[in-house]
């Protein structure tokens, strides 16, 4: 988690509506770099820019391995 700078993401808090989260993921479609879903009649398009703005995370992840060599130390 430290190597991927996920500390801020893990500390996010606020109201969570589990039913809406379930509907969001049930309807989720990934098409290239964009994600699409709809909840309660609201259509959503999540682009890389929207993703990084909301989460504060990079859109592209860190490589875990390169060939047979682990890039992240002690990754299992």
C-alpha positions as CSV (number, residue, x, y, z in Angstrom):
1,X,0.0,0.0,0.0
2,X,2.8,2.4,0.9
3,X,4.6,1.8,-2.5
4,X,1.4,2.6,-4.4
5,X,0.6,5.7,-2.3
6,X,-2.8,4.4,-1.3
7,X,-2.7,5.8,2.3
8,X,-5.0,8.7,1.5
9,X,-7.4,6.5,-0.4
10,X,-7.7,4.2,2.6
11,X,-8.4,7.0,5.0
12,X,-11.4,8.4,2.9
13,X,-14.5,8.6,5.0
14,X,-18.1,9.8,4.7
15,X,-21.5,8.4,4.2
16,X,-21.6,5.1,2.3
17,X,-24.8,3.9,0.7
18,X,-24.1,0.2,0.2
19,X,-27.2,-0.4,-1.9
20,X,-26.2,2.3,-4.4
21,X,-22.6,1.0,-4.5
22,X,-24.0,-2.5,-5.4
23,X,-26.1,-1.1,-8.2
24,X,-23.2,1.0,-9.5
25,X,-20.9,-2.0,-9.7
26,X,-23.7,-4.3,-11.1
27,X,-24.2,-1.9,-14.0
28,X,-20.5,-1.0,-14.5
29,X,-19.1,-1.3,-18.0
30,X,-15.4,-0.7,-18.8
31,X,-14.7,0.4,-22.3
32,X,-11.1,1.2,-22.9
33,X,-10.0,3.9,-20.4
34,X,-13.6,5.0,-19.5
35,X,-16.1,3.4,-17.1
36,X,-19.8,3.7,-17.5
37,X,-22.6,3.0,-15.1
38,X,-26.1,4.1,-14.2
39,X,-27.9,4.4,-10.8
40,X,-31.5,5.4,-10.3
41,X,-31.7,6.8,-13.9
42,X,-28.5,8.8,-13.7
43,X,-26.0,7.9,-16.4
44,X,-22.3,8.2,-15.4
45,X,-19.1,8.3,-17.5
46,X,-16.0,8.1,-15.5
47,X,-12.9,9.2,-17.5
48,X,-9.3,9.1,-16.2
49,X,-9.6,12.8,-15.3
50,X,-12.8,12.2,-13.3
51,X,-11.2,9.2,-11.5
52,X,-8.0,11.1,-10.5
53,X,-10.0,14.1,-9.3
54,X,-12.4,12.1,-7.1
55,X,-9.9,9.6,-5.7
56,X,-6.6,11.4,-5.8
57,X,-5.1,8.2,-7.3
58,X,-3.2,7.9,-10.5
59,X,-5.2,6.3,-13.3
60,X,-2.3,4.0,-14.3
61,X,-1.1,1.6,-11.6
62,X,2.4,0.6,-10.6
63,X,3.9,-2.5,-12.3
64,X,4.1,-5.3,-9.8
65,X,6.6,-7.4,-11.7
66,X,8.9,-7.2,-14.7
67,X,9.4,-10.6,-16.2
68,X,10.3,-12.9,-13.2
69,X,11.6,-10.0,-11.1
70,X,9.4,-8.3,-8.5
71,X,9.4,-4.5,-8.8
72,X,7.7,-4.1,-5.4
73,X,9.9,-5.5,-2.7
74,X,8.5,-8.6,-0.9
75,X,5.3,-8.7,-3.0
76,X,3.5,-12.0,-2.9
